[in-house]
């Protein structure tokens, strides 16, 4: 069962029901477990919240979907954890999903959505970077592998770093959620863990630090459903903007505690 501690905060006369909020020193934390209708999150394209999770695509052809937080954050480092399901095609479906960081000066979180099929809903989203969880072999740009994690930049799906995985990203069992942890330190080192195991590290540089965070996905002729749950982030913000950004974060995000699985 999911549960959390509820707190009501009033900002400028606006009362917000919040869950599991923390802000220590120069860090902002937020959690969204999709137990209730969300606020401060934008659903783009085919993305919806049909239950106590977010769904990026349905199990049909030609789908594209994205969800974004609608508050831009300036960050020096971050860590994110989320649960995901890709299925039920199990080895025959497509195309996967991404966790994406968008430059806030270049994108609108209410409309940002990239190309379909192998584009993973990310293709064409410039001034960005993404971690892809890819379930379809599109040839050389996927390392000729249909089950891998990769790091993408500036709307390209030709990953700058990639690692094949020893387990299937797809599942036919809706109870078989996987957990991803992605961290980026102040030097730009990006680490990608799945179920607690580090599979990929890559150093990124040259990214504008005012950003929206979110997820993208797509299907083509092959299909899968793509779900996100228990989205938890900890963002290090530069001084002296911590308090101001924390106030903006409270106003912009519907927050909830984790976890869902019984």
N, C-alpha and C positions, 0 to 999 in steps of 0.2 A: 504494500500500500504506500501511496505518496502522502507525505504530510509536511507541514512547515509552520513556522511561526509568523503570524500575520501582524503587520504593523501599519497603522494609518498615519500618513505624513501629510501636512498641509503646506503647500508652497504657493504663496501669492493668492490664497483663498481657494486653491484647488486641492481637494482631498484625494489622495491616491492610496489604494490598498496595495501594499507591497509585501513581498515574502523574501526572507533570507538575504537582506541587504547588508553589505559590509563596505566600509571605506576606511582604510587604515593608512596613515601617512600619505604616500603618493600613489595609492592603489585604489581602483574602483573594481568592485565585483558585482556581477549580476548572474541570475539563474532564471531559466524559463523551462518549466516542465510540461507546458501545454495542457495542464489539467483544466484550465478555464479559458474562456475567450481571451486572446492576447491583446495587449495594447503596446504601441511603440514598435511593432513588428509589421513589416509590409510583405504581403503575399503577391507575387508577380507571376503572370502567365497562368499556368495550370496548377500552381502551388495553392494548397488549401490547408485548413485545419479541420478535418472531418471527424476527429476524435481526440483523445488525449495524447496527441502527437501531431507533428506537421508532416504533410505529404507533399513531396515535390512533384511527382508525376504519378499518374495512374498507370495501370498495366495495359496500355494501349499504344498504338503507333503515333508518332509525330507530336509527342508531348515535350513541353519545355516549362520549367518552373524554377522560381527562386524565392527565398525569404531573406530579408535584411532587417537589422535593427535600424531605426530611423533617426538615431542620434549619432553624429560624427564624433569620434574620439581622436584626440592627439595622443599618440602612445610612444613609449620608448621600448617597451617589451610587452608581451602578453602570453597567457596560456589559455587554452580552450579545451574543454572536454565535452563530448556529446556521444550519445548512442545512435546507432543507425541500423536500418535493415534495407537490404537490396534483394528483391525477389518478386515472384517465386520461380523464376525460370531455371535457376540452378545450373549454371554453366552454359546456357544458351541465350541468355538475356542481355539487355543493354539499357543504358550505356554506362551507368555509374553516376557519381555525384562529386561535387567539390565543396570544400570550405574555402571561401574567397574573402580577401581583404581588398576593398575598393577605395581608390582615391576619392575623397569627398568633393574635391573641386571639379572632378570630371564626370560624376555620375549622380543620378537621382535614385534614391533607394525605392521609390515608388514605381519605377519603370525599368531599372537595370536588369537586363536579361540577354544572354548571349545565344549563340547558334545551337541548333538542334542536333540530334543523333550523336555522333562522335564528338561534337562540339561541347557536350556536357552542360549546356546552358551557360557556358563560360566563354566560348570562342567569340572574340571581338570586343571583350570588355577590357579596353586599354587602361593603362595606369593602374595596375592591379597585380596581385599575385594570388595563387591558389594552390591548395593541396588536393589532388584528384585521387579518388578511389574508383578505379576504372575496371569495368567488367566486359569490355569488348576489344578484340584485336583489330585495330585499324592500320596494321602494317608497321612500317618503320617508326612512325610517330608514337606508337605504343610499344616500341621495342619488340614487336611481333609477339606480344603477350596479352592475353585476355583477362589477367587477374593481377593487377599491380597498383602500387601507389606512386604518385609522381608530384613534382613541384613545377608549376606553370607560372609564366609571367606575361603581363601585358596582353592578355587575351589570346595568347597562343596556346594550342593544345599539344605542341611539340615540347614535351617536358624537358627542362634543363637538368633534372635529376630524376631517377626512376629506380624502383626496386620491385622485383617480382615477389609475390607473396606465397608462402608455403601452405596456405589454407584458402578456402573459397570465400570471397566477399559476398557471394550470393547465397541465399538460403531459401528453402521451401517451408521453413518452420517460423511462424510469426513470433514465437517466443525466443528465437535465437538472435537476440540483439548483440551487436558488436560495439565496443567502446573505443573511440579514437581520442587521443590526447595529442595536441599540437602545441608546441611552445616556440617562441621566438625571443631571443635575448637581445640586449641593447646593442650587440655587435652585428645583429642580423642573422645569427645562426638559428635555423629552423630545424626542429626535431619532430619527427612523426612517429608516434607510438600507436599500436593497435593491441587492445587487451593487455596493456602493460609492457609490451615488447617493442623496443626501438627498431624500426625498419629503414629509416631514411633520415639523413642529416644533410643540410645544404645551406650555404651562406648566401643571403640576399643583400643587395645594397641598392641605394638610389631610389628608395620609395618614399613618397610624401607621406608624412605620418598622421594627417587628418583623414580618418578612414571610417567607412561602414564595414561591418562584419556580417557574413551570412553564408548561405548555401545555394548551390545551383545544381540542376540535373536536367537530363533530357533522355528521350527515347527516339529511335528511328524506326526502321523496319522491324528490328528486334525490340523486345519490350521487357520492362520490369517496373514494379513500384519501388519508390525510394522514400524512406521515412527518416525523420530526425526526431529525437527526443532528448530530454534532460540536457539542455544546452547551458553550459556553465562557463563563464569567462572571468578572468582576473587580468586587468589591464593596468600597467604602470603608466602613469601620466607624468609629463614633465612639470617640475615646479616653475612658477608658483600657482599653476592653474588647477590644482587638485580640487579645492572646494567648489570652484565655479563649475568645473566639469562634472563633479559629483551631483550638484544640483540639477544640471541639465540632464544627466543620466537618469535621475529619479523621475523627472518630468517626462522623459522620452520613452522609457521602457516599462512594460508590464513585467513584473518580476515574480518568480515563483521558486520554491525550493525543489530539490530533487529527492528521491528517486521514485521511479514508477514500478519497477518490476517486483512482483510478489514472490 
